[in-house]
Amino acid sequence: MHSREQIVEQRLRSWISGDPTGVRRAALALFLHRKDLSIEDIYESLARSYPVSYHGVGGMIGLVSSRIGILQGKRDETKGCRLYRIKEQDVSRVKRILAS
């Protein structure tokens, strides 16, 4: 039986490998520099260097949050949006994978 860590790592590596432009790596790297990010924050940062749409970024973050499971979201009442961050238990794994 595979552990949660093995499954997460396998899914994360597979997801990153399907990224010819590097936008997925860039999105994950944002979370290593800033803790809480909204879809708007991520979109604004990525749009400077990559041809992305707001909805595309939202879909990408939704997939990482639900399917891969390394992001946790919380409601920000002041901004009226959801903020995402890498789960503490996955930070070192994401750093290691992005460095490889």
Secondary structure, DSSP 4 states (H G I P E B T S, - for coil): ---HHHHHHHHHHHHHHT-SSSHHHHHHHHHHH-S-B-HHHHHHHHHTTS---HHHHHHHHHHIIIII--EEEEEETTTTEEEEEE-GGGHHHHHHHHH-
